[in-house]
Amino acid sequence: MAVNHDEAAALLDAFLDGELDAATTGLVQAHVRGCEQCTAALSDRTRLQDLMRGAPLHRLPPPDLRARLEAGLRAETVRVRVRRRWPEAVAAGFALAITGLLIGRSLPRPLDLTMELADAHARSVLSQQAMDVASSDHHTVKPWLSAHLPFSPPVPAMYGNDDELLGGRVDVINRQPVAALVYRHGKHRVDVFVWPTASMPGTPSLRSGTDGYRLTEAVAGEFHAVFVADMSPAEMDRFRDAWRDATSLR
Amino acid sequence: MVPHFERAYSLARWLCRSDADAADVTQEAFVRALQYFDSYRGGDPRAWLLRIVRNIALTWLETNRAAPSGHALDERSAPDERWIVGGSGAVDPETHALDDDQAFRLRQVLAALPLEQREVLVLRELEDLSYREIATITGRPIGTVMSRLSRARDELALRLKAGVGGEWP
């Protein structure tokens, strides 16, 4: 496989920013090496990037802004507390978290798998970038995923009345590439994260109800599947069972 | 580590192009962050906050479009210690150090770019955010982020070359 000049030229910025997967990076690199025009374009781009990153382009806030801001936030914390009748402790935690944002300390990062999966689902819902490949045809989705992943995940079509395959994308969970299949179940969006059991065995910390999303899991052959959606537990189970059945019918 | 407060202000300043407006936008963004805190679902708090800043800045720009532009672009190229180099890139300062005139000119050219191009350049090069994070912040698909960034770099390079101000490193 190779990329032609136009394809490589269109990918130069993503290449420079390290946004391409390993396979595509290799293809672009191979083309650039043999193409004078692309080599020159890439070196111009690199210089422009270095120029911006090394230049004084960050504007410092006026010296009194932080104090004004903190005063405003203290007043607002009280208002929020009154308006929502929150318990004292919750409001206090709230103010603490915002102070954390203010002074630049990160909030504790969720590191367990449940949170990561729920985050990945939330991110894709929020970003309107749910799919790298959008197709209800599993003959389109499966080859695409297989080409972009070190394994070939099961992609059942699910021709039920309520269920529909919408597409798929590659996500990174626990620093490992996984397949994320996107389905519609009734009015709900369901993400199914699939990876080989051998690469990331089990999900010991998996629990439901994080951040309003429910998670449930299934084993399909040599693969592990985790379902994330905003649905009732009964719906989650129904969808999971239908998905597993469709996988074994393949 | 640079606090989020300063990142928020810097983004607001690039979008609004005025210190007074950026201060108002930053203040409103933090109040809004407090009110919307239940919508925070984990992940990078900086990206979450910058998304709020960006939305408020754009609303601000919409509202004030009719007003006569009092864009307080710098009037002179004298050294200004409130413009600093960010810590995002591993750039050798010796190789790419700009003199005050060049830095001034670069800021002017960047400030004159169309909002959509300025925004994506600032988020990528100054905030060092990934395409996916930029897509989340701007509410655009990743493909749009990619093509917009590419056009923005073309335009920036073109305008820098076209301008006076001598050789660029």
Interface residues (C-beta under 8 A of the other chain):
Chain A: A10 L12 D13 A14 D17 E19 D44 R45 R47 L48 Q49 D50 L51 M52 R53 G54 A55 P56 L57 H58 R59 L60 P61 P62 L65 R66 R68 L69 G72 L73 E76 T77 V80 F94 A97 I98 G100 L101 L102 I103 G104 S106 L107 R109 P110 M115 A118 D119 A122 R123 L126 S127 Q128 Q129 D211
Chain B: M1 V2 P3 H4 F5 E6 Y9 S10 R13 W14 D19 A22 A23 T26 Q27 F30 V31 A33 L34 Q35 F37 R41 G42 G43 D44 P45 L49 R82 W83 I84 V85 G86 S88 G89 V91 D92 P93 T95 H96 A97 L98 Q102 A103 L106 R107 L110 L121 V122 R124 E125 L126 S130 Y131 R132 A135 T136 G139 R140 P141 I142 M146 L149 S150 R153 L156 A157 W168 P169
